[in-house]
Amino acid sequence: MGPLLRAAVLSAALFALAAVGGEAHSATDFLNIFKPRNEHDYFHNANQGQEENVMPRASDQQNLITAPVTKSGLMKVPPRSAPTAVAQDTVVLPVDNAGEFPGAWSIISENAGVSAMHLVIMRSDKAIMFDTVTTGPSLLRLPKGNCRLDLRSKEVGAQDCAAHAVEFDYATGGVRALKVLTDVWCSSGALDAEGNLVQTGGYFEGEKVVRYLSPCGNCDWREFPGSLAEGRWYGTQQILPDGRSIVLGGRRAFSYEFVPAEGQSNAQANNLQILRDTTDDVENNLYPFVHLLPDGTLFIFANDRSILFDPRNGQVVRELPVLPGGGRNYPASGMSALLPLDLRRGDVLSPEVIVCGGSPKNAFKLGEANIFNAALKDCARINPLKPDARWATDQMPVSRTMGDLLILPTGDLLILNGAAKGCSGWGFGRQPVLSPLLYSPRQKRGSRFRALAPTTIPRMYHATSAVLPDATVLVAGSNTNSAYNFSGVDFQTEVRVERFTPPYLSPALATNRPMIDVGTVPGDGMAYGAKFTFQFSTPVQAVAEADVKVTMYAPAFTTHGYSMNQRLLVLSVTTFTANGQRYTITVDAPGKPELAPPGYYLLYVLAKGVPSKAAWVKVHK
């Protein structure tokens, strides 16, 4: 029995006797809920049904223990084997050139050192990428004499000298090794009001840990074990209007709790019944979708059901209609986002949530038998605050599971990464979808999707993406194996990092791209309900007020196809003064933290649909 399997059995036994939300459960109750499964199931396809083995293949191992080839500790990428027939079975859609430029792809780095299972953009203009300590050596060494203690090794005092987290400079491709102490496998996160990464949960010794990482040049992880009352493995973290984070769900965790102050700990969690009610035999309710609505309630979606929940009093406001068709959360792994909030409409907002793709509920069980059925093809929207809220469904051009759904500075959405068959899990997906889709929510149903230029790199399980301050998109990760394998597998571990340039930055349009004068952006940030004035310019042609839009974007924490805490607001312009091709503009800040929780946002100016590079702006009381 491998160490992960032993840990899972122990965890299951302890949980069966533990209290969840104040309710004691026997081992019999536990097994009735889950029809006993263990971690061996989740390694099934990656290991051809054999005993768990998280070490790389022998052909790769020799390359992973060679000396660093750069001062940063980066190793050479092992030779890649020729693509298999499975790897070549991809989906590429005909490019829709109706809008002319369909976007473009470029490689930022051939080797980021780690495969980015988790990704977040910091206000230091760096990306934080990390995977898990479970997958064995990465392609980046920790600094000499600074190895982590391997708590899972049979050998007492064993050390792990591979870095499992990096600070990635997306301008240069440079990396800085970060030292994570506990297992962050399938964890969650959010940026706090000061722009620090607050990161929760994980696996084994990491399941109750809260970690912090500040955006400075030499900062590293600060970890506080035992901070959470329940283990949070595949849980979701959402920032709240008061600046706190709520974390909910996870494997065998039917509850929620608020992330305690740094160094403090929670005594108990709070029951959340929808998580228990939506658990099926493969747990299709992990990484639940959570969105903060303008009235301060939370939209919570698990498996195929959703509720309105008030975190201020712990009450379920009401249940919403079931979304039929299959599972939407991990391992079915659909996508979800809160559509942009247009503050130009005043206080009368009509917030909509979108849920796209996923898999039939039996996809994981079929995958265990090496049967890979088609993923879901639908995109559904709902206004959860309407008394008669109903799902309105549209169809994507292609089925997709494990995709990412990003809100672009324009208010359009980008769907990318993922597969057309199967579901999440090591080895449970097939037919990579190489074509991104542009989704325009303001268009009529049936005409909202546009197929864009395809990538050449499959981005399957454990791939991630993020909107960058320059309005391009960072794409990284993909590791469908239980180790860093570059040969002898269908989908090789990806350490390459790409940049996708959306259609709005076509060579023709970008010639008149607006430029924010960062020196005129108020250094004290944006106060709720106040006026906010700054200047920008256009290099070639003058624009009128009617041509201009101002948006602000909350950077997300992305993992497993879900971008937590992502939101975009369109601000109301109150004054606009032009002096040739230089402009002074005043916008109304969001009126309350329910619209935009405190923190750092990316502020964009759009001129005739072309976004500027963003300015980091702190929103505060």
N, C-alpha and C positions, 0 to 999 in steps of 0.2 A: 504493500500500500504506500503510495507516494505521499510526500508531506502535505500537499494541498488536499488530498483526499482525506488524510487523517484529520486535518484541521476542520474540514467540512463536517465530518462525522461528529467530532467533538462539539462544533458550533451548533449542529442540529440538536444534539442531546441536551446541551445547556439551554438552548432556546425553548425547547419543549417544556422545560420546567420553570421558565422565567415568566414574569408578569409583563403583559403587553397592555399598556394603557390602563394598568390597575387590575387587569383580568388575568387570573392564573389559568394556564392551559396544561393539560396532561400530554404525555407523549402520544397517546392515541389520538387526541384532538389534532395534534400537529401533523401526524401522518395522514389523517383523513383529509386535511386541507391540501397537502402537497403530493399525496401518492408517492411516497418517499423518493426523492431525487437527490443526487449529490453532484459534486463538481466533476466527477468522471463523465457525466453526461455532456458537460460543456467542453470537454476535450475530445469528444468521440471522433468527429470527422478529422480533426487535426492530427490525430494519432492512429487513424485506421482502426479504431476500436480497441487499441491496446492500452496497457497500463500508462497512466499519466507520465509524461516525460517533457519537462520544460527546457531541457538543454537543446542547443542547436544541433543540427546534423553534423556528423564528423567532418564532412567536407567543408563546412562553414567554420567549425570550431577552431581549426588551425589559424584561419585568417583573423578570428576575433581575439586571439591572444598574442598577436604580433605587437611589436613596439609601436607606439604612436608615431605618426608620420608628420605631425605638425606640433607646434608649441601648445596649441589649444588642447591637445590630447586626442584629436580625431584620428581614427583608424582608416585604413583603406577599405572601400566597399568591396566585399568579396566578389569574385567573378559570378556573373549571373548565368544560369543555364538558359538554354533556348526555351522560348515559351511553349507550353503544352497546348494541345488542342482545346482544352478547357479554357485556358487563359486567352486564346485567340477568338473564343466565341463571345464577341462583344456586341453591344448595341450602339450603332451610330445613326442618328436621325438625319434626314436631308436638311441641310442648313437653310433656314428661312432668311433669304436675302432681301425680303421686302423692305426691311428697315435699313438696307445697305450693310454697313459694317457689322459683322456678326460676333465681334469680340475676338480676342487673340490670347494665346497662351505663351508663356516663357518660363524657363527654369531659373529660379533664384539661386538654388544650391543643389549640388549633386549629393550632398551628404550633410544632414543636420545633426548627425550623431545619434539621434533617437528617432523612433517612429512616433509621430505625434498623435497619441490616443486622446489627449486633452490639449486644448489650445485656448489662449486668451491674449488679447492685445492690451499692453499696459500704456499708461500715459508717458512713459519714458521712451515711447516709440520703439519698443521691443516686443517680441512675441515670447510668451512662456509656453513651452511645449514639454509634455511629459507623458510617459507611458506607464509602466508597472515594473516593480522589481521582480515579478514572476517570470518574465520572459528570458531570463539569463542575461549574458553580456550584451550591452549595446555597442555602438561603434564610437563611443567616447569614454575616455578614462577620466576619473576624478583626479584632482591634483595629487601628486605624490605625498603620502603620509596623511591623506584625508579620506580614507576609505570608510564606508559605512559598515556597521556591524550587521552581519546577515543573521537575522533572528530566526530564520527558517532552516538553517543548515543543521545537519546532525552533528557537525563538529563544533564544539563549544569554542566561542571566540572567533569563528570564521568571519572573514571580511569579504565584502563585495566592493570591488574597485571600479566598477562600471558606473557611469552617470546615467540616471534614468530621467533626468530633467535638464532642460537647457534654457538659457536666455538666448533667443535667436534674433539677430539683427537683420531684419528683412530688407534693409537698404544695401547691405554689403554681403550678406550671407554668412557673417561671422557668428560663432557660437561661444557661449560661456557656460561651463559645466555648473550645474546646481546640485546640491547634495540633499536629496530627500531621504529621510531616515526610515519611514514606515511605508507600507504598501499603499500606493494611491490608485490601485487598480479599480477602474470603474467608479470613480468618485465624483464629487460635485463641487461647484464653486460660484463665487460672485465677487464683484469689486465693491469695496465699501466706500463710504463718503469721502475718504481721503485718497482713494485710488489704489489702496492695497488689495491684493488678492487674498480673500478669505476662503479657505478650501477645506472641504469636509469629507470625512469618511474614507472608504476604501475597503481593502480586504485584510483578513487575518489580523495582525497587530495594528493595522491602520484603520479599522472599521469605526472606531469611536474617536479618532483623532481630529482636532481642528488645527489647520496649518495656516501660516501667514507668510506672505512674501511682499515686500515693499519694492516700489519701482526706483531703485537706485543702483549705481554701477557696480557695487560690491555686495549687495544684499543677498542673503540666502534664506532658506526656509527656517521658520521658527515653528516648532511642533509641540502640541500640548495633548498628550495621550489622555484618554479617559474623559474628555470634555463632553462628549455626547452620551445621553442616557442609553440610546440604542445604537447598534451597529448600522451604519449607512453604506451599504454596498449596492450600487445602482440607484441611489437616491437623487432627489432634485432639490436644489437650493434656489430660493427666490429672495431678492432684496425687497424690503418693505418701506412704506413711506416714512417711518420713523428711523430709518437707517439700519435697523436690525435685519438679519437674515432668518428666514424660516427654512428648515430642511425637513423633507418628508419622504416617506416611502423607503424603498430599498428591499433587498431580498430578506424575506421573513420579518419585515418591519412594517406593521400596519398602523403607523403612527406619524406624528409630527412633533417637532420641538423647535425652539428658537435657539440659534447659535449663541452660546453664552459669551460674556466678555472675555477678552484674552486672558488665559490662565485660569478661568473659572470652569465649573462643570455643572451639568444638569443632573438632578437626582432622578427624574423620571420623564418619560415622554407622554404624549397625549394621544388617545385612540383616534383614528380616522377611519371610519367604517367602510368608506368606498374602496379603500385599499384591500381590505379583507374580502369584500364582496366581489371584487373584480379579479381576484387571483384564480387562475385556472391551473391545469396540470403542467404547464410550461411557464407560468408566471408572466403572462403577456401584459402585465401592468407595471413593469419596472421603468425607471426614469419617467415618472408621470409628467405630463405637460402641465406647466403652471404659468399663468399670466396674471399680472396685476392689472385690475380694471380701474377706470377713473373714479369709481365710488369707493375704492379702498378694499373691495372684495377680491378674492382670488378665484379665477377659473381654474379648476383642477380636472384633468382628463386622465383616465386610467383604463387601458384596454379598449373598451368601446363606449364607456360611460363618462359622464362629467357632472360636476356640481358647481354651484357658487358657494364659496366658503368665506366666512368672515374671520380673519385671524385675530381681530380685536377681542372677540368674545368666544371664539372656538365653536361657533355655530354654523351648521349647514343652512344656508339661506333657502336653497331649493335645488332639486335635481333637474337636470336638463335631458332632452330626448337622447335616446341611444343613437349612436352613429353606426349603422349596420355595415356589413361587408367583411369584417375581419378584425384582427388586432392592430392597434396603432402604436403601442409602446413596446419597449424592448421585451423579448427578442423579435417581435414582429417589425418593430422599428420603422414607423412612419415619421413624418415631420410635422412641426407645428410652429406657428408664430402669431403674435398679435399684430393685426394690420396697422399701418401708420395712423396715428391720432392727429387729425387736422385741426389745430387750435384756431385756425382762421374762421372756423364756424362758431366760435364763442363757447359758451357753456353747454350747448346742445351737441353732445358727442354721441356717436353711434358706434361704439367699439365692436370690432369683429375679430373673431379668432378663426384661423384657417388650419385645417388638418389635412395632410396629403399623404397618400401612399400607405405603406404598411404591408402586411401579409395575412393570408388566411390564418385562422387561429391554430390550425394544425401544422403549420409550416415547419416548426421546429421538430415535431415528432416525425414528420415525413423525412426531414433532413437526416435524422438518425438512421433511416433506411436508405440513404443516398437517393432520395426522391426530392426533386426541387421544383415546386409548383410556381406558377406565375405570382408575382407580387401584386398588390392592389394598384389600381390605375386612377382612382378618384381623388379629387380635391374637394373638401367640403368646408363651407363657411357658416358661422352662426354668430348672431348678436346675443350674447348670454344675458344682457340686461333687459331685453324685451320680454314682456310678460308672455307672449306667444312665441318665444324663440323656437326656430326650426332650422335644421340643417339644409343648406342649398348646395347641391352637388354639381361639380363640373368634372370633366375627364381630361387627364394629362395625355399627351401623345404616346407615352410609354409607361408601363408599370415600373414602380420603383420602391425598393426597400433600402434602408441604410443610407438614404440621401441626406443632404444638408439643405436647409431652407434659410436663406439670409435676406434681410431687408436692406436694399441698396439705398444710397443717399437720395435718389430720385423718388422713393416711395414704391418702386417696383420691387419684386422679389426675385431672387435667383435660386433655382433648384439645381443642385449638382451633386456629384459623387453617387455611390450606391450601385445597386444591381437590379436586374429585372426579374430574377428568380430567387427563391429561397428566403432566407431571413438572416438575422444577426447570429453570430457565434463563429467560433474558429472552424472554418470549412463548411459553413452552412449556406453560403451564397454562390450564385452562378450568374453568368451573363452580365458583366460590368456594363453600366450605361455610361458611355464616354461623352455624351452630348448634354451640356447644360440647357436649362430652359429658363427663359425670361417670362415671368408671370406679371401681368399688368392688372391689378385688382380693380381699376376704374373702367376697364373695358367690359363689354357685354359678355355674358356667359357664352362660351363656344368660341370666343376670339381672344382669349386672354394669354395664350401660350405661344411662345416663339422659340424655335430650336436654334441654338447658337453654335459657334464653332466648337468642335470636339477636342478634347485632350487626347493624348496618346497613352496616358498612364492610368490603368484601372485604379480606382480608389474605392476599396471595398470596406470590409469590417475594420473599425478603428481608424477610419479616415476622418479628417477634420477640415474646417475652413473658417475664414474670418474676414470681415470687411476691414480694410486698412484706411488710415487717415488720408491717403492719396486717392481714395475712392476705387482702388483696385481690390482684388480679392486674393487672399493668401490660401493656398490649398496644400495640405500636408498629410502625412500618415498613410496608413493602410497596412495592417498586419493581420492576416487571417490565420496565422499559425501560432502555435503555443511557444514559439521561440523566434529569434531573429534568423530566418532562413532565406537564403538568396538563391538556392538551387534545389532541384528535386521536388519542388512543390508547384501547385497550379498558380498560386498568387504569391509572388515573392514579397518579402518585407520591403516596405518603401521608406527610404530615408531622404528621397528627393523632395524638394519644396518647389512648388510652382506659383506663378502669379497669373491670374486671369484678369484681362483688361476688358471691362464690359463695353457694350456698344456705344454708350454715351461718351466714351473717350476715344472715338475714332480719330484718325489723323486729321480729318477735315474739320471736325467739330472742336477738337482740342486746341486749334490755333487761337481761338478766342476764349479760352478757358479762364474763368474769373480767378482772381488771386486776392485772398484776404490779407490785409495789412496787419500782421500779428501784433505789431507795436501799438495798434489802436484798440486792440481787444482788451477790455478792462481787466486788470490783473486780479481784482478782488472777486471776479467771477460774476455769476448771474443769480440775483436774489429772486425768490418766488414773487411773482406779481409785479416786478419792477420793469422799468424800461432798460433796454440793453442796446448801446450804440457802438458801432465800429465802422471801419471803412474797408472797401475793396476796390479793385480796378479790373478792367478788361483790356487785353493787350492790343487788339486789332480794331474792333468796332464798339461803338457805344451801344448800351442797352437801355431800355425803358423800365420803369417800375413793373409794368405788366409782364416783363420778361423774367422777373427775378422771384426766386423762392428761397427761403431759409429753412433748413432742417437741422435737427440735432439727433444724434444717434448714440444709444447706450451700448458700448462694446459688450459682447456676450462671452460667456464661458461655454465653449462648445465641446461636446463629447458624445459619441454614440448617436450622431445624427440629430442632436437636440441642442439648440443654442439658448442656454438659460439666461434670462434677464435682458434679452434683446428687445429693444423698442426704438421706434422712430417717431419723432414729433415734427409736425410742420408748424412753424411759428408765424404769428400774425405780424405783418409789417405795418408800422404806424406812421413812419416818416421815411421819405426817400429823396435824397438830394444828389443831383448829378452835376459834376464839374468836369466837362469833357468825358474822359473815360475813367474818371475816378469818382467814387460814390460814397456818400455817408448814409448809412441805413440804421434805423432804429426798429427793434422788434420787441414784442411783449414776451417776457419770460413766462414759462408755465406758472399758473396761478397757485398751484398746490403740489405737495410731494406725491399725492396719489397719481398725478399725471407723469411726474418725473421724479423718482426717488433721488435723494441727495447723492452727489457724486460727480465724476468727470465724464463729460460727453464730448463727442466729436461734432463740432459746429461746421456745417457746410453752407456755402452760397451757391445756388444754381442760377445760371444765366442761359436762358433758352434751352433748358434741360441738361446743361453741362455743369457738373459739380466742380467746385474748387477743391484744392487740398484743404483738409479740415484744420481748424484751430481747436485745441483742447480747452474746454471751458468748464469750470466748477460751478455746479448748481447747488445752492444752499439757502438756508433761511435768512 
